[in-house]
Amino acid sequence: MEKRESFIPTIHFFDDSHIPGHRELVKAVHEQGGRIVVQIASVGSYVIGGDYTGIPIYAPSAVEHLASKIMPKEMSEEEIRQVQHCFAGAALRGKEAGYDGVEIHAAHNFLISLFASPYYNHRTDEYGGVLENRSRMLLETVKAVKEAVGEDYPVWVKLNSAEHMDNGIALDDFIYLCEQLDRLRVAAIEVSGNWSAIASKIGPYYLEAAAKAAKMVAPDIILTGGIRSTAEMLEILQTTKIAAFGIARPFMKDPDFINTLQQST
């Protein structure tokens, strides 16, 4: 998403030269009758690949990342605005490439989620302290993206509902963020969290938080993490207002996972 983070081994979208390649991907999905949303992210201090020698690693505060063990540079307000500008630019390129929507990644202890976390955010300016300030980075980024792509283009947000650590995001914080995103009229909120801390759990990781949010806000709520059974999904659809499910790693581990799901009905 940012050229500064181009050392990371992932799909890039930081300038217009990437649009043709993305357009081919979108075309391939559409030709098979599918829909595709582009997810844009800045990893911040959660750097787990690539050579970042001589490249500044940003975070809301100079707090060592628990996963990467990197001690980042505290961002200036100018650097915050630059990152927001990059998100808006990537979202607009996604629209131009033909994606059916865009998702802002604000979970998994990537950059935007670090701002919301009281563990990682020790700032004393308008981006730190009380939850209203810690949510400012996310909400301003959503506004910048929506201004770039227009109100009629679907904007999703992937959001942490829990961090599973002392002084991390709590359920009340998550609900507050959902309510603010509702006011900004995002199309969907994908509910996730620091999944690696509870990866051994059986069943949907964040069902309680997702179900609570689905009762309180208008955007579609997408439940992600621990989904392994069609029967389970059908029960959730029938007993909650959750609209959809996110499944990723099972398909990467087993390309035939769709048949496994169908057999689990």
N, C-alpha and C positions, 0 to 999 in steps of 0.2 A: 504494500500500500504506500509506504514511504520509500523513496530512493535510498535514504540513509540506511534502511533495513534490507537492502537488496542482497546482502551477504547471506541472508537466511534462505535455505534450500526449499523454497515454496513457489507457488505461482505468483507472478508479479503483475502489478497493475498501476505502476506509479507514473506512467506517461502514456501518450496516445499511441506510441509504437506497439503497445501490447494489445490494442483493440482488435486488430485482424485475427490474432490467435484466439482470443476469447470469442470472437464472432463465429469462428469455425466450431468451437465447442458448443456454443448455444445452438447453432444450426443442427449439429448432430443429435442433440437431445430433442429438439423440436421435431425433427424428421421422424423420430420414434414415438411421437405423441406425448412427450414429457414436458415438464416445466422445470425451470432452473433459476435459482436465486444465487447471486454472487455474495459471498461473505467477505467482508473487508476487516482488516485488523492491523493493529500495531502491537507487537509483542512486548514492547517496553523492556523490562529487565528479565523477562522469562525467555532468555536466549539459550537454546539447547542444541544449536547447530550452526555451522558456518564460522568463518574467521572474521571476527569483529575488531582485529587489531587496529588501533588508531581511530575507531569509530565511537562517538559518544553513545552511551547507553542511557536512555531516559527513564525516569520514573517520577511520580509526584514528589517523593522525598528520597534522601540518601539512606535507604534502608535495604539491607541485603535481602535479596530474593531467596525465599526458603527452598525453592526447587533448583534454581540455577546457581545459587551461591554468588551471584554477581552483586557487587556494590555499585549502584547506578549513580548518575548525576541528577540532582534535583532540577526539574525543568523550570525555566523562566516563563513568565506569562507570554512572552513573545513566542517561545517554543511551543507552548500549549496552543496558541492560535495557529501556528504553522501546521501542527498535527491535525487540528480540526479542518484546516483548509485542504490538507491531503486526503482526509476522509471524504470530504465533499467532492473533490476532483475524481477520486476513484469511483465513487457512486455514480457520478455523471458518465464516466467512461463505461460503467456497467450498463447503464441505460442505453447508451449509444451502441453498445455491442449486442443489444437485444435481450439481455437478461430480463426475466419476468419480475424481478424485484431485487432488493439489496438488503443484506443483513449486516448490521454493525455488531462486531464481536466485542461484547463488554463483559466477558466471563473468563473463567479459567486462569485468573491472575495474570492476564495480559494487561496492557497499559491502562485502558480505560477502567477496568475493574479495580486496578490498584488505587485509583483515586477514590473510589467508594469505600475502600477498606480502611477502617481505623488502624489496623495493624501497619499498613504500608504508608498511609497518608498522615504525615506529621506537620503539614503546612500550617502557617498562621495567617495566610492571606485569604482571599475570597474563595479559594479552591480547597481549603482545609478546615478542620475543626468540626463544627456541627454537620449533621447529615445533609442539610440543605446545601451547604458549601461543598461537601464531598461529592454530591451528585451533580454539581455544576458542569464538570467536564463532559459527562455523558449527555446531559440535556442540551448543552450548547452544541455538541457534535451532532446530535440528532437534528437540531434546528438547522445547522449548516448543511447537512445532507438533504433535508427536505427542501430547503431553499434552492439547492442545486438541481434536484431532479423533478421538483414540482409536487404539488399536493396529491395528484392522482396516481403517482408511482408508488408501489408498495415498499415501505421501509419496515424491516423487522429489526429486533434487538435480541441478542443472546445475552442472558443475564445470570449472574450468580445468585442463587437463593441461599447458599450457605458456603462457608469456607472451612468448617470443621477444625477450627483452631481458636485459641484464646484471642480475644479482641478482634475477631473477624466479623464479616457480615452476618447479621442476625436476621431472623424471619421478618421482624418489623421493618428493618431497613429495606429488605427486598420488596415488601408490600408497598412501602412509600415510593420506591423507584417505579414500580408498576403503575401506581396511580399517576405519577408525573408523566410517564410515557403515554398513558391513556390520554392525558390532557393535550399531549402533542400529536395525538391521533396516529400513532404508529399502527401498522396493520397487524403485527403479531409480535409476541414475546416468547422466545424460546427459553425454557427454564432449565438451568443447569447449575453447576457449582464446582467446587474443588473435588471432582469425581475420583481422582487418584487416591484420596484419603479413605474412600469407602468402596473401592472397586470390588471388594470381596462380598459385598452385600448382595443378597438374593432379592430380585424384584426391582421395580422402578425406584431409582434413587431419591427423586424429589417429588413424589406424588403428592404429599401433604401440602407442600408449598405451592405447587402448580394448581391443585384443586382449589385452594384458598384464593389464589389470584384470579382464577377463572370465574369465581363467583362475584368478584369485586370490580373487574375492569372490562372494558369493551373489546380490546384487541384479542384476536385468537391466541390462545395459550397452547404452546407446543411443549410436550413433556419429553425430555431427553435423558438417557442414562439408565441402563439396566433393563431395557425392554427386550424380552426374549420369547414372548408368547402371544400368539394371536388372541387366544381366549382371554388373556389378561388385558389386552388392549380393548377388546370388545366390552369387557366389564367396566373398564374405566370410562369409555365413551358413554355407556348407559347410565352410569351412576355419578358422573361429574360433568362439568361444563368444559372440560379439556377438549380441544378441537383436533389435535393431531399429535404425532409422535416423531421424535428424531432418533434415527438409528444410523450409526456410522461404522464403528469398529467391527461389529459382527460381520458386516458386508465385506470389509477389508480382509478379515480373517477367512471368510468363507463366501466366495462369490455365489454359491448356491443357497445362501441363507434364506432367501425368499421361500424356498420350498420347505425348509425347516420350520419357518413360521406357519406356513399353511398346514403342515402336519400337526402343529401344536394346538389347533382349534379344538 
